[in-house]
Amino acid sequence: MAGLILKLRPREQLLINGVVVENGDRKAQLRVCTEGAQILRLRDAMRPEEATTPLKRAYFAAQTAVSGDLKPGDAAAIIENALGEPEAAVSAQLRDELNALARAGDFYKAMRLIGQLIEKGPASPATSKSASASSARPAAS
């Protein structure tokens, strides 16, 4: 059976389709079998005051779309504007890929890719690579 595996710490909180869920007193492992479920570990969530660069603003917009606090169309527009800023330093190919993910409503994948870019830092040559690698920011395990 395929699906997303979540390994939870005691008392760890998740946002699942807009609802906060908290693990109990012990470690737990869950398998999410439903495609398209919007899941965000709250420990991975970016606070609004942390969104200080174009990439971080794009990440935060994707995150707020996942949480249901921002309409998908509005989030896609914010992401497109942020990635269009010269300081974002992303290739045209990668910008197009991220914008396509946002327009399709696949904000979780957009968050993973943007999280990789944030971790690599500005002006990284890896910004032109595809989204096939995994990210640490919105971790799934």
N, C-alpha and C positions, 0 to 999 in steps of 0.2 A: 504494500500500500504506500503510495507516494504522498508527500505532503511536507510542510514546513515543520521541523522539529524545534521546539523551544525548551531550553533547559533553564529552569527558573531557580533563583536563589530564594532562601526563606524571605518572606515578606516583600518580594519583588513585585512591582506593579507594571501592568501592561495596559495599553489602550487597544481594545479590540472593537472595531466598527463603532467607535465613539463612546464605548463604555469602559470605565476603569475597572480592571480586575486585579485582585491581589492574591498572590500565592500565600499558602499557610506557613506554618512554622518550620517546615522541612523543605529540602530541595525537591523539585518536581520536574518531570519531563512530560511535555504535551506534544501531541501531533495534531497539526491543523490540516484537516482534509479538504476544506472548502476552498476552491480557487477564488482568488479575488478578495479574500478577507483582508481588511485594513488593520494591520497590527503594528504597534509601536511600543518598544520598551521605554518606559518613562525615564530610565537612567540614560538612554540615548537621545532624549529630546533636547533640542536646542532652545534656550530661553531667548525671548525677543531681543534683549540687550546684547546678546552674543552675535546677532546678525549684522555685523559691521562691514562686511565686504560683499561684493556682488555674488560670489559663490555662496557665501553664508546666507545672504538674502534669498537666493534661489532655493537653498536647502530648507530654510525656514518656511518658505511658501509651500514647498512640497509637503513638508511635515504638517502644516496647518490644514492642507487639503486632506491628508491621511486622517487627521483627527476629526475632520468634519467641521472645522471652524472657519474654513474658507471655501467658497464655491470653486469647483474645478476650473471653470473658465477664468475666474479671477486669478487663481494660482498659476495657471498656464501663462497668463499675460505677465504676471510679475516675474516668473522664471525667464520668459523670453526677453523682457527688458533688462533684467539683471545680467543675463548671459551676453547681451549685446553691448554691455559696457566694456570699454577697452581694458579696464583693470581686471576683468574676469579672466583674461588671458587663456581662452579656450579656442581650439581650432574650429573652423567653420563646420567641419564634419561632425565633431563632437557636439557643438552647439545645435546643429540640426537634429542629431540623435536625441539629445535631451529635450528639445522642443517637441519632437514627435512623441516621445514618452508622455510629456505633460499634456499635449493635446488629446492623446489617447486615454488620459486619466490614469496612467500607470505611474503614480507618484512615488510608490515604494521603490521601484527600480530607479527612478530619477534620483531619489534620495541616496540610494546606494552608490550610484555613480558620482554624484556631486560630493558625497562624503569621501570618496577616494581622492577626488581632486583637492579637497580641503586638506586632507592629511598629507598629501604630497607637497603642498605649499605652492606659492606663486611661481610662475614662469617655469614650471616643470615640463620637460620634454614629454612626459607621459600623458600630458593633457590631450594628445591626439590619438591615444589608444581607445579601443572599444570598451564597452561596458561589460565585457564577459568576465572580468575578474570580480572577486567578492570584496565587500567593504567591511570595515570594522565599525563604523558609526552606527548604522541601524542594524545591529547584529541579530542574527537569527538563531544563534545557539548559545 
